[in-house]
Amino acid sequence: MSVDVKYRTSATATGGRDGVARIEEGGLELRLSTPKALGGGGGPGNNPEQLFAAGYAACFIGAMKFVAAQGGTAKVPNDATVTATVGIGPRSEGGFGLEVALAVSLPGVPREQAEALVEQAHQVCPYSNATRNNLDVRLTVA
């Protein structure tokens, strides 16, 4: 697979799930903490799953806007939302795995058009393409 890269960014983490992560370009430095459900202290920091959820949700809205601009089934309203829920746990094959649920709200867009737009966005979203056939991603339209 070939990608014509238009933008690159880097983040550096130290200390693992109970450390610090920084974006090389600046603008974001955050404290990390392991959730109690994963055996951690559940401190005030964030965790990689939260960051993945935020990134996927924002990117998916961008994908819907891209599809709409290319003549998709509907325009994306300004109050559209995507809620990404990321789960993590042990896999039956060993190691750990993720699952994702994307709940999309497109107020004022007829359901059939909204569902078509979401499906089209799922085909072009970089997060969807990166995870396709690697983890379960469930899509729902509210």
Secondary structure, 3 states (H helix, E strand, C coil): CCCCCCCCCCEEEECHHHCEEEECCCCCEEEECCCHHHCCCCCCCECHHHHHHHHHHHHHHHHHHHHHHCCCCCCCCCCCEEEEEEEEEECCCCCEEEEEEEEEECCCCCHHHHHHHHHHHHHHCHHHHHHCCCCEEEEEEC
